[in-house]
Amino acid sequence: MGCGMSKPAAATGPWQPAAEADPWQQLTMLEEATRASATAAASLPISSPLPKLTAADHKGIPLLAALDEALVAALRSDAIKLLRAEFLRADGSEAVLPKLLRRQELERMEKEGGIRIFLTPEEAVAALRSLSREVAGLTYGWASPDHPDVTGEYLANVRRFLRHPLGEHVTALFWDFSSLPQKPRTAAEDELFYQALKVMGDVYASLFGTIVIRHRSVPARPAELDGEVVILVEKGGGLDGAGAEAELRSALGAFENARFEEGRWRVRFPTHAAAEEAVEAAAAAGALPGAIAVFLFYNGRPYLARGWTTFESAVSTEALARLAYFPGLGKLLEERLTPKVVEIDGAGPRVAEMEDRADEGMGPRNKRVIAAIEAASFTGKGDKPVVVQLYRDYATKVNNAMVASGEAQEGEYEGERNAAGEREGRGVYRYADGDVYDGEF
């Protein structure tokens, strides 16, 4: 999700159906097409299916699957809704959904058009618990505060993945903009949204439930958004209102097309370079009293320079990195499951390369991940320490589950032994993953 969770309010207009056609007729045709496709696919021979993973195959499987229970609760409560993969995969879906829409607008489409866009809570839970990674979770960087996919490139590449052999097993999709209630939200939607935020890491971390689809590249900025700057303002402060334009000009310099919207200003500078200079100047302490934040409207910041996406990539591979020290479980999952992380940008879907060295050790890895999160940029004030703690908590939970699996890690022991040569008394055991136990045996 590239999920920058503390994103400013979206100023999204009402949904408009595709032109030159009855939208509900299009929806009905798409629904019929997807059902026909599913029926046809079911009749085709399946080439080299992976053997089904079951909870009885290894003691660690139910322990690791239990880490998904908070996410299960969010699916059951509708805090998170999963898109039906068949809705986006079907031929003709581009005509029905040419642009990504907010969850609330998709809910209205579903209700008024009688088409199935979201999985039911029961279907969503079943997909997550299938032990087959059939839920795809998208990690990417939002392109703007109002809409994450201004150019449509993300949506096109998600569709390409779902139609590719690497994505053909996927039945459900998590995409933050369409899976979580977006602003403007009702009080009830706010409650659902904040419930969902607590389990964002689980969407990407689930070892058996999700496949992470990663879009590292950020689409090129459209020319019409050159020079656009957003100023978030304090409610009731000196900049909160259309009468503050003169004060803004005094602080930021020459700009045009100033628009005051609830809680923010949008202005346009003559060049994008001038906009970048204005944002940098406004970042100085006290440079613009009454402003909460000043930033470029189009966010071209690289994927790995963003805090939430750095976190999402880290938890996506945390369990994979630890499997290097639990070879029995690791080999089983490699034989039974589709890849955990797939890159979907660029030339086409491809299995992600594992960034972690098997000899790195988990201690150094954890320090490296935390340093990367702390060095990254967050839109929301206060997000950084929260995300670091989310990562620490998950790393601890997954480690404890693997240790409890009964599969012993290799290591080296130095210390006292009994007459039989067994470890007994005071000693130090250095595990292969870098952990060290110093104490009594």
C-alpha positions as CSV (number, residue, x, y, z in Angstrom):
1,M,0.0,0.0,0.0
2,G,2.2,2.3,-0.5
3,C,0.3,3.0,1.7
4,G,1.2,6.3,3.2
5,M,-1.5,5.9,5.8
6,S,-1.7,9.6,6.9
7,K,-2.7,10.9,3.6
8,P,-4.5,14.2,3.2
9,A,-8.2,14.3,2.3
10,A,-9.1,13.3,-1.2
11,A,-11.0,15.7,-3.3
12,T,-12.7,13.1,-5.4
13,G,-15.6,13.9,-7.7
14,P,-18.6,11.6,-8.2
15,W,-18.1,8.4,-10.2
16,Q,-18.9,8.8,-13.9
17,P,-19.7,5.8,-16.1
18,A,-17.9,5.2,-19.3
19,A,-19.2,7.3,-22.1
20,E,-21.4,6.3,-25.0
21,A,-22.9,3.3,-23.2
22,D,-25.3,2.3,-20.5
23,P,-23.0,1.7,-17.5
24,W,-25.3,-0.9,-16.0
25,Q,-25.5,-2.8,-19.2
26,Q,-21.7,-2.8,-19.3
27,L,-21.6,-4.1,-15.8
28,T,-24.1,-6.9,-16.6
29,M,-22.1,-7.9,-19.7
30,L,-18.9,-7.9,-17.6
31,E,-20.5,-10.0,-14.9
32,E,-21.7,-12.5,-17.5
33,A,-18.3,-12.6,-19.2
34,T,-16.4,-13.2,-15.9
35,R,-18.8,-16.1,-15.0
36,A,-18.3,-17.6,-18.5
37,S,-14.6,-17.2,-18.2
38,A,-14.6,-18.9,-14.8
39,T,-16.7,-21.8,-16.2
40,A,-14.5,-22.2,-19.2
41,A,-11.3,-22.1,-17.1
42,A,-12.7,-24.8,-14.8
43,S,-13.1,-27.1,-17.7
44,L,-9.5,-26.7,-18.9
45,P,-6.7,-29.1,-17.8
46,I,-4.4,-27.7,-15.1
47,S,-0.7,-28.0,-15.9
48,S,1.6,-29.1,-13.2
49,P,-0.5,-28.0,-10.2
50,L,1.4,-27.4,-7.0
51,P,0.6,-30.0,-4.3
52,K,-1.8,-28.5,-1.7
53,L,-0.2,-27.3,1.5
54,T,-2.1,-28.4,4.6
55,A,-1.8,-27.5,8.3
56,A,-0.7,-31.0,9.1
57,D,2.4,-30.8,6.9
58,H,4.6,-29.0,9.5
59,K,4.0,-27.9,13.1
60,G,5.0,-24.4,12.2
61,I,2.2,-23.9,9.6
62,P,-0.7,-23.5,12.1
63,L,1.5,-21.4,14.4
64,L,2.4,-19.0,11.5
65,A,-1.2,-19.0,10.1
66,A,-2.4,-17.9,13.5
67,L,-0.5,-14.6,13.1
68,D,-3.2,-13.7,10.5
69,E,-6.1,-13.6,13.1
70,A,-6.1,-9.8,13.5
71,L,-6.4,-9.5,9.7
72,V,-9.2,-12.0,9.7
73,A,-11.1,-9.8,12.2
74,A,-10.6,-6.8,10.0
75,L,-12.0,-8.7,7.0
76,R,-15.0,-10.0,8.9
77,S,-15.9,-6.5,10.1
78,D,-15.5,-5.0,6.6
79,A,-12.8,-2.7,7.8
80,I,-10.9,-4.1,4.9
81,K,-12.6,-5.2,1.7
82,L,-10.9,-7.3,-1.0
83,L,-11.6,-6.7,-4.7
84,R,-12.6,-9.7,-6.7
85,A,-9.7,-10.5,-9.0
86,E,-12.1,-11.6,-11.7
87,F,-13.6,-8.1,-11.8
88,L,-10.3,-6.6,-12.9
89,R,-9.0,-9.6,-14.9
90,A,-12.0,-10.1,-17.2
91,D,-11.9,-9.0,-20.8
92,G,-13.7,-5.7,-21.1
93,S,-13.1,-4.6,-17.5
94,E,-11.2,-1.5,-18.8
95,A,-14.4,-0.1,-20.2
96,V,-16.3,-0.5,-16.9
97,L,-13.5,0.7,-14.6
98,P,-11.1,2.9,-16.7
99,K,-9.8,4.6,-13.6
100,L,-9.3,3.4,-10.0
101,L,-12.1,4.5,-7.7
102,R,-12.5,5.0,-4.0
103,R,-14.0,2.2,-2.0
104,Q,-17.2,4.1,-1.4
105,E,-17.8,4.7,-5.1
106,L,-17.1,1.0,-5.9
107,E,-19.6,0.1,-3.2
108,R,-22.2,2.3,-4.9
109,M,-21.4,0.7,-8.2
110,E,-21.9,-2.8,-6.7
111,K,-25.2,-1.9,-5.1
112,E,-26.7,0.0,-8.0
113,G,-25.4,-2.2,-10.8
114,G,-25.8,-5.6,-9.2
115,I,-22.3,-6.6,-10.0
116,R,-19.9,-8.4,-7.7
117,I,-16.9,-6.1,-7.1
118,F,-15.9,-7.1,-3.6
119,L,-15.6,-10.5,-1.9
120,T,-18.0,-11.1,1.0
121,P,-16.3,-11.1,4.4
122,E,-16.8,-14.9,4.5
123,E,-15.1,-15.3,1.0
124,A,-12.3,-13.0,2.0
125,V,-11.5,-14.9,5.1
126,A,-11.6,-18.2,3.2
127,A,-9.2,-16.8,0.6
128,L,-6.8,-15.7,3.3
129,R,-6.9,-19.0,5.1
130,S,-6.5,-21.1,1.9
131,L,-2.8,-21.7,2.5
132,S,-2.2,-20.9,-1.2
133,R,-1.4,-17.1,-1.3
134,E,-4.5,-16.3,-3.4
135,V,-4.9,-12.8,-1.9
136,A,-2.7,-10.2,-3.7
137,G,-1.5,-7.2,-1.7
138,L,-0.3,-4.2,-3.7
139,T,2.6,-2.2,-2.4
140,Y,3.4,1.0,-4.3
141,G,3.8,4.8,-3.8
142,W,0.9,7.1,-4.0
143,A,1.4,9.6,-6.8
144,S,-0.7,12.4,-5.3
145,P,-2.7,13.0,-2.1
146,D,-6.0,13.0,-3.9
147,H,-5.6,9.9,-6.1
148,P,-2.8,7.3,-6.0
149,D,-2.9,6.5,-9.7
150,V,-3.1,9.8,-11.6
151,T,-1.8,8.3,-14.8
152,G,-3.5,4.9,-14.7
153,E,-0.2,3.1,-14.9
154,Y,-0.6,1.2,-11.6
155,L,-4.1,-0.1,-12.6
156,A,-2.8,-1.2,-16.0
157,N,0.0,-3.2,-14.5
158,V,-2.2,-4.8,-11.8
159,R,-4.5,-6.0,-14.6
160,R,-1.4,-7.3,-16.5
161,F,-0.3,-9.2,-13.4
162,L,-3.7,-10.8,-12.9
163,R,-3.8,-12.0,-16.5
164,H,-0.2,-13.4,-16.3
165,P,0.6,-17.0,-15.2
166,L,2.2,-15.6,-12.0
167,G,-1.2,-14.1,-11.1
168,E,-3.7,-16.6,-12.5
169,H,-4.2,-18.3,-9.1
170,V,-5.2,-15.0,-7.4
171,T,-8.8,-14.6,-6.4
172,A,-8.7,-11.4,-4.3
173,L,-6.8,-8.1,-4.3
174,F,-6.0,-5.6,-1.5
175,W,-5.5,-2.1,-2.9
176,D,-5.6,0.5,-0.1
177,F,-7.6,3.2,-2.1
178,S,-10.3,0.7,-3.0
179,S,-10.1,-1.6,0.0
180,L,-10.2,1.0,2.8
181,P,-12.8,3.8,3.3
182,Q,-11.3,7.0,1.9
183,K,-11.9,10.7,2.8
184,P,-14.4,12.2,3.0
185,R,-15.5,9.5,5.5
186,T,-18.5,9.2,7.9
187,A,-17.8,8.6,11.6
188,A,-18.6,4.9,11.1
189,E,-16.1,4.8,8.1
190,D,-13.5,6.5,10.2
191,E,-13.8,3.7,12.8
192,L,-13.3,1.1,10.1
193,F,-10.4,2.9,8.6
194,Y,-8.5,3.1,11.9
195,Q,-9.2,-0.5,12.6
196,A,-7.7,-1.4,9.3
197,L,-4.6,0.7,9.9
198,K,-3.6,-1.5,12.8
199,V,-3.3,-4.6,10.6
200,M,-1.7,-3.1,7.5
201,G,1.6,-5.0,8.0
202,D,-0.3,-8.3,8.2
203,V,-1.6,-7.8,4.7
204,Y,1.9,-8.0,3.4
205,A,3.4,-10.3,6.0
206,S,1.0,-13.2,5.8
207,L,3.2,-16.1,4.9
208,F,0.5,-18.4,3.5
209,G,-2.4,-16.0,2.8
210,T,-1.0,-13.3,0.5
211,I,1.3,-12.8,-2.5
212,V,2.8,-9.3,-2.5
213,I,2.8,-7.5,-5.8
214,R,5.3,-4.7,-5.8
215,H,5.4,-1.7,-8.1
216,R,8.7,0.0,-7.3
217,S,8.8,2.6,-10.1
218,V,6.7,5.7,-9.7
219,P,4.9,6.9,-12.9
220,A,6.3,10.0,-14.6
221,R,4.7,13.2,-13.6
222,P,2.1,14.5,-16.0
223,A,3.0,17.9,-17.4
224,E,-0.3,19.4,-16.2
225,L,0.9,18.8,-12.6
226,D,4.2,20.6,-12.9
227,G,4.6,23.3,-10.3
228,E,1.6,22.2,-8.2
229,V,2.1,22.6,-4.4
230,V,-0.2,21.7,-1.5
231,I,-0.2,23.6,1.9
232,L,-2.1,21.8,4.7
233,V,-3.3,24.4,7.2
234,E,-4.3,24.3,10.9
235,K,-8.0,24.6,11.4
236,G,-8.8,28.1,12.6
237,G,-5.2,29.2,12.0
238,G,-4.0,32.2,10.1
239,L,-4.0,30.4,6.8
240,D,-7.4,28.7,7.2
241,G,-9.5,30.6,4.7
242,A,-9.5,32.3,1.3
243,G,-8.4,35.6,2.8
244,A,-4.9,34.3,3.5
245,E,-3.6,34.4,0.0
246,A,-1.6,37.5,0.5
247,E,0.2,35.9,3.5
248,L,1.0,32.9,1.4
249,R,2.4,35.0,-1.4
250,S,4.6,36.8,1.1
251,A,6.0,33.6,2.4
252,L,6.2,31.5,-0.8
253,G,6.8,34.0,-3.6
254,A,5.1,34.3,-6.9
255,F,2.5,31.6,-7.8
256,E,-0.7,31.5,-9.7
257,N,-4.0,29.7,-9.7
258,A,-4.4,29.7,-5.9
259,R,-7.3,27.6,-4.7
260,F,-8.5,27.3,-1.1
261,E,-10.1,23.9,-0.3
262,E,-11.2,22.7,3.1
263,G,-8.1,22.2,5.2
264,R,-5.6,23.2,2.5
265,W,-4.4,25.5,-0.3
266,R,-3.3,24.4,-3.7
267,V,-1.1,26.8,-5.8
268,R,0.8,26.5,-9.0
269,F,4.3,27.9,-9.6
270,P,5.6,29.0,-13.0
271,T,8.1,26.1,-13.1
272,H,8.5,22.8,-11.2
273,A,11.9,23.9,-10.1
274,A,10.4,27.0,-8.5
275,A,7.8,24.8,-6.7
276,E,10.6,22.6,-5.4
277,E,12.5,25.6,-4.1
278,A,9.3,27.0,-2.4
279,V,8.7,23.6,-0.7
280,E,12.3,23.5,0.6
281,A,12.1,27.0,1.9
282,A,8.8,26.4,3.7
283,A,10.4,23.4,5.5
284,A,12.5,25.7,7.5
285,A,11.3,26.0,11.1
286,G,8.7,28.8,11.5
287,A,8.8,29.8,7.8
288,L,5.1,29.5,7.3
289,P,3.1,29.8,10.6
290,G,-0.3,28.1,10.4
291,A,0.9,25.5,8.0
292,I,0.9,21.8,9.0
293,A,2.9,20.7,5.9
294,V,3.9,22.0,2.5
295,F,4.7,19.5,-0.3
296,L,4.6,18.9,-4.0
297,F,1.2,17.7,-5.2
298,Y,2.7,15.0,-7.4
299,N,4.9,12.8,-5.3
300,G,7.7,11.4,-7.3
301,R,9.7,10.2,-4.3
302,P,11.3,6.8,-5.0
303,Y,9.6,3.7,-3.5
304,L,12.5,2.8,-1.1
305,A,12.7,6.4,0.1
306,R,9.1,6.2,1.5
307,G,8.5,5.0,5.0
308,W,5.4,2.9,4.6
309,T,6.6,1.1,1.4
310,T,9.9,0.4,3.0
311,F,8.0,-1.2,5.9
312,E,5.7,-3.2,3.5
313,S,8.7,-4.7,1.7
314,A,10.4,-5.5,4.9
315,V,7.5,-7.5,6.4
316,S,6.9,-9.1,3.0
317,T,10.2,-10.8,3.2
318,E,10.7,-11.2,7.0
319,A,9.4,-14.7,7.2
320,L,11.3,-15.7,4.0
321,A,14.5,-14.5,5.5
322,R,14.0,-16.6,8.6
323,L,13.2,-19.7,6.6
324,A,16.8,-19.8,5.7
325,Y,17.4,-21.1,9.2
326,F,14.5,-23.5,9.2
327,P,15.3,-25.5,6.1
328,G,12.6,-28.1,6.6
329,L,9.8,-25.6,6.5
330,G,11.5,-23.5,3.9
331,K,11.8,-26.4,1.5
332,L,8.2,-27.4,2.0
333,L,6.9,-23.9,1.2
334,E,9.1,-23.6,-1.8
335,E,7.7,-26.8,-3.2
336,R,4.0,-26.1,-2.3
337,L,3.5,-22.3,-2.7
338,T,3.7,-19.7,-5.5
339,P,6.3,-17.0,-5.0
340,K,5.7,-14.6,-2.1
341,V,6.8,-11.4,-3.8
342,V,6.3,-10.5,-7.5
343,E,7.5,-7.3,-9.2
344,I,4.8,-5.9,-11.5
345,D,6.3,-2.8,-13.1
346,G,8.6,-2.5,-16.0
347,A,8.7,-5.1,-18.7
348,G,6.2,-7.4,-16.9
349,P,5.5,-9.6,-13.9
350,R,8.6,-11.4,-12.5
351,V,9.5,-13.1,-9.3
352,A,11.3,-10.7,-7.0
353,E,14.9,-11.3,-6.2
354,M,15.6,-12.0,-2.5
355,E,17.6,-9.1,-1.1
356,D,18.7,-10.8,2.0
357,R,21.8,-13.0,2.2
358,A,21.5,-16.3,4.0
359,D,24.6,-15.6,6.0
360,E,23.5,-12.1,7.1
361,G,21.9,-13.2,10.3
362,M,18.6,-11.9,11.6
363,G,20.1,-9.5,14.1
364,P,21.9,-7.5,11.4
365,R,18.9,-7.7,9.1
366,N,16.6,-6.3,11.7
367,K,19.0,-3.4,12.4
368,R,19.3,-2.8,8.6
369,V,15.5,-2.7,8.2
370,I,14.9,-0.4,11.1
371,A,17.7,2.0,9.9
372,A,16.0,2.0,6.4
373,I,12.6,2.9,7.9
374,E,14.1,5.6,10.1
375,A,15.9,7.1,7.1
376,A,12.8,7.1,4.9
377,S,10.2,9.9,4.5
378,F,6.7,9.8,6.1
379,T,3.9,12.2,5.3
380,G,2.2,11.8,8.6
381,K,3.8,13.3,11.7
382,G,4.5,10.6,14.3
383,D,4.2,7.7,11.8
384,K,7.9,6.8,11.9
385,P,8.1,5.5,15.5
386,V,4.8,3.7,15.1
387,V,6.0,1.9,11.9
388,V,9.3,0.9,13.5
389,Q,7.4,-0.6,16.4
390,L,5.1,-2.4,14.0
391,Y,8.1,-4.0,12.4
392,R,9.7,-5.0,15.7
393,D,6.5,-6.6,16.9
394,Y,6.0,-8.6,13.7
395,A,9.7,-9.8,13.6
396,T,9.3,-11.0,17.2
397,K,6.0,-12.8,16.5
398,V,7.2,-14.6,13.4
399,N,10.5,-15.6,15.1
400,N,8.6,-17.0,18.1
401,A,6.2,-19.0,15.9
402,M,9.1,-20.6,14.0
403,V,11.0,-21.4,17.1
404,A,7.9,-23.0,18.5
405,S,7.6,-25.2,15.4
406,G,9.9,-27.7,16.9
407,E,12.4,-27.5,14.0
408,A,15.8,-27.0,15.6
409,Q,18.1,-24.4,14.2
410,E,21.7,-25.2,13.6
411,G,24.3,-23.4,15.7
412,E,27.6,-23.6,17.7
413,Y,27.8,-24.3,21.4
414,E,30.6,-23.2,23.8
415,G,30.3,-24.2,27.4
416,E,29.9,-26.9,30.0
417,R,28.9,-30.4,29.2
418,N,28.0,-33.4,31.3
419,A,29.7,-36.8,31.4
420,A,27.7,-37.9,28.3
421,G,29.0,-35.0,26.3
422,E,25.6,-33.2,26.3
423,R,25.2,-29.5,26.9
424,E,24.6,-29.0,30.6
425,G,25.5,-26.0,32.9
426,R,26.6,-22.6,31.8
427,G,27.2,-22.0,28.1
428,V,26.7,-19.8,25.0
429,Y,24.8,-21.0,21.9
430,R,25.2,-19.0,18.7
431,Y,22.3,-19.8,16.3
432,A,22.7,-19.7,12.5
433,D,20.4,-16.7,12.2
434,G,22.7,-14.6,14.4
435,D,20.7,-14.9,17.7
436,V,22.8,-15.8,20.8
437,Y,21.7,-17.5,24.0
438,D,24.0,-17.0,27.0
439,G,22.8,-18.9,30.1
440,E,22.1,-22.2,31.7
441,F,21.5,-25.4,29.8
